[in-house]
Amino acid sequence: HQFAAMGKSLSTRGADIEESIRIIDALLAGDTVSSDRFAITDAAIAPLPNEAVEWWMGGTAPAALERAARVSGIFYAGPSGIKTATATAQNFVAACERVGRNPVKMIMRQDVVVAPTDAQAEALAAPIVDAGYRGLDREDLAVGSPETVAELFATFGDAGYVEIAARQLPIKQESALESIALLGAVKGMLAG
């Protein structure tokens, strides 16, 4: 198991994450940091960043949503269809209300294939989806023409997501490069 291999327990991962964030935030602020949990004594770093670091935190379990709300107010959603994404966004907003803060922002990750036409995009994605790509269902992916993908991304905006982090499906390089270029058209449609 991955946690045991690192000398950690799955049961303490939430507390470990929060302590890690505390340490990193303090280091990035120029503080000297100690932590009993991680056997760190008087650590400091240099140079320091010029800008603040955002903590994009994900997960759908209530504890993960509460942690994201409490620690950063920024939620990073994994790929899903609009129905699940909307419910998750509502749950995150509710978690923020429970901890007494407004959400800072919500980001939706979408695995994508964009092609000149819907049929071309579907043909590129079908073998990957049929092979069980990351355990995701077809409706969890953004596959289509620039217009189709822009319409889908707009629905995520309606649900409260303000950014889309796109990950290209593993298609042939020439098609992947075209897909990435067509995401520029999608961005233009959403901005207009």
C-alpha positions, 0 to 999 in steps of 0.5 A, spaced: 500 500 500 502 506 498 501 509 505 505 504 508 511 504 503 512 511 505 511 509 513 504 513 513 497 511 515 491 512 511 487 514 517 492 520 519 492 523 512 487 528 513 492 531 519 498 529 515 495 534 509 493 539 514 500 539 518 504 539 511 500 545 509 501 549 515 509 547 514 509 549 507 505 556 508 510 558 514 516 556 510 514 560 504 512 566 508 519 566 511 518 563 518 523 558 521 518 552 522 518 545 527 514 540 526 514 534 531 509 530 526 514 530 521 521 530 525 522 537 523 526 542 527 528 549 525 527 549 518 527 555 513 528 556 506 530 561 501 529 564 496 522 566 498 516 566 492 514 573 490 507 571 490 502 567 494 501 559 493 494 557 492 492 550 495 487 547 490 484 541 494 480 536 491 476 530 494 468 528 494 468 526 501 465 530 507 472 531 510 475 533 504 470 538 502 471 541 509 478 541 509 478 544 502 473 549 505 477 551 511 484 551 509 484 554 502 477 556 500 479 553 493 476 546 490 479 542 485 474 537 482 476 531 478 473 529 472 465 528 472 459 530 468 455 536 469 450 533 474 455 530 479 459 537 478 453 541 480 452 537 486 459 537 488 460 544 487 453 545 492 457 541 497 463 545 497 459 551 498 455 548 504 462 546 507 464 553 506 458 556 509 459 551 515 466 553 516 464 561 516 468 563 509 466 564 502 468 560 497 475 563 493 474 559 487 472 552 484 476 549 478 474 543 474 478 538 471 476 535 464 479 530 460 479 532 453 479 531 446 477 537 441 477 535 434 474 539 428 467 535 428 463 532 434 464 525 430 472 526 429 472 527 436 468 521 438 472 517 433 479 519 437 476 518 444 472 511 443 478 506 443 480 510 449 474 510 453 472 503 451 479 500 454 477 503 461 480 510 461 482 512 468 475 508 470 471 514 467 465 514 464 464 517 457 459 523 460 465 524 465 469 527 459 469 533 454 469 530 447 467 534 441 468 540 436 470 546 439 463 549 440 460 542 443 466 543 448 465 550 449 457 549 451 459 543 456 464 548 459 459 553 460 455 549 464 460 548 469 461 555 469 453 556 471 455 551 476 460 555 479 466 553 476 471 559 474 477 555 471 477 549 467 484 545 468 484 541 461 488 534 461 489 531 454 486 524 453 492 520 450 491 520 443 496 520 437 501 526 437 498 530 431 491 529 434 493 531 441 496 537 438 490 539 434 486 538 440 490 543 444 490 548 439 482 547 438 482 548 446 484 556 444 478 556 440 474 554 446 477 559 450 475 564 445 468 562 445 467 562 453 471 569 453 466 572 448 
